[in-house]
Structures are given as C-alpha cells and as structure tokens.
C-alpha cells in the first residue's frame, strides 16, 4: 500500500489547519502501527503530504498526552521528546534522509546512505545548517515543555522541504507526475513517561532506520 502525494494548486500555508481547504484535498496517512515494546499510550497521529515544483509540504495532526519537549537546537536528539518523523528516499542516489521534529519544532536531519553503518561515518551524515537553511517548520505548541503535560494535548506540526536538499544529497531531480519515491512516517516519545513507537508502514523492531520497510510515495 502506497500514498499518493497531492499536487498543490498554490503554495499551501503550513499553519492553515489540518482540515482547511488548503489541505483537505490531500489523503490522510495514519501513523497507527505501534510497537509492543512501548507503553499503553496510543496517540492519534495523522499526516498529509503535498508538493509543488519547489518542494514537499507535510502537516501532522496529533492528539497526544504526556507531552515533553526539551531539545533546544538543530540536531539535538529530538526522538527523546514528543516527536514526529518523516523519512524519505528519492528514486536516485543512495539511502534516505530522515527529518525528525520535536512537537516544539526542533529539527534533527541526516542523510543515511547506509543504515547498517554507525553515525559519524561517511554513511550517516548530519545535514549542515546551510543544507537545512531552506526548511520551514510550523508548530502550534508555544515552545519548550520541560514539565510534562499529562492531560490531552492536541497540536499540529508542518514542514516544507525544498527539493534542492535531495539534489544535494542524492543528485535527485525534482519529481514530476508519476515519479515514485519511498518513505515512512513515525511518532515516538523515547524519554517521556509513556514511551511509544508508531509508524505508518510496520517495522520489525524498535528501529525506524529500516528502509526495506518503507512504503511507496507516488507524486500525483
């Protein structure tokens, strides 16, 4: 089962709202396959994706509890916070790029040419600030949350990823209609009081770096 990426008629606003007219034409992707190693917490996570000739636009809608966001800066380990993630592999080049966002909008991003290698090698390389300069992030939560929010908390997180990133990491041209990339979408909270690991396409273990588990992403 794959996902059809809607072609935007105009540049979508990341803060327009998950069910707004700018986003309602995009299919909903549910991040609802939970690993049994997690707690009983099952946050509802929905995702929409669209594109134009400049890049990819994604928007998460999350109904969560036990929300924690303490990461401060680019490339901090945001998976320890309440976090949503988008991993994508273009049709050209080696490996994939993982984009991980804390609910407060802090980003970790790296090009993983070979997931079997260790971080710090040439095969797992963090994106530089210059490479990530064109990324835009919207988050509805106000910022850092050091005292965990146990009550139900709903939030949205949106992003824009310019295709120039993938030209640099993969030599990939901007996709056109019927181009097929692949990827997966995740929700986690490693160091929250109720850790959980959920994905769109199932993974075999608590490890999101399994590109052979990615699903097809076809551009409309």
WOJOWO-V870139 format. One record per run of one state. SS is the DSSP state (~ for helix, > for strand, _ for the rest). FROM is the first residue (numbers start at 0). LEN is the number of residues. Records with the same first field share a line. If there is no record, write none. Layout:
SS=FROM-LEN / FROM-LEN
This chain:
_=0-2 / 7-21 / 30-2 / 34-9 / 51-3 / 64-2 / 69-8 / 80-2 / 89-6 / 102-4 / 112-11 / 126-9 / 139-5 / 149-3 / 170-9 / 188-8 / 199-11 / 213-1 / 219-1
>=2-5 / 28-2 / 32-2 / 43-8 / 54-10 / 66-3 / 82-7 / 95-7 / 106-6 / 123-3 / 135-4 / 144-5 / 152-10 / 179-9 / 196-3 / 214-5
~=77-3 / 162-8 / 210-3
